[in-house]
Amino acid sequence: MTGPADPLGWASKPRSPLALAAVMKKAESDRQFRAIRDRLIKDGICTEAGRLLFRWTGIAWEPAT
């Protein structure tokens, strides 16, 4: 059995505020998640406070509501 090609894909392309909250929490203690969090902030996907501005639909980014 093989897993996904990118096991942290869910973190780099969050689909919900809950997924982003998990990334933000894990970033406190894990450098891989810290890098993902920093990239999401830099790209304008979320705020430093952890508010999701855009969510991944599986095809493209769309504004979060």
Buried (B, 14 or more C-beta within 10 A) or exposed (E): EEEEEEEBEBBBBBBEBEBBEBBBEBBEEBEEBBBBBEEBBEEEBBEEEBEBBBBBEEEEBEEBE
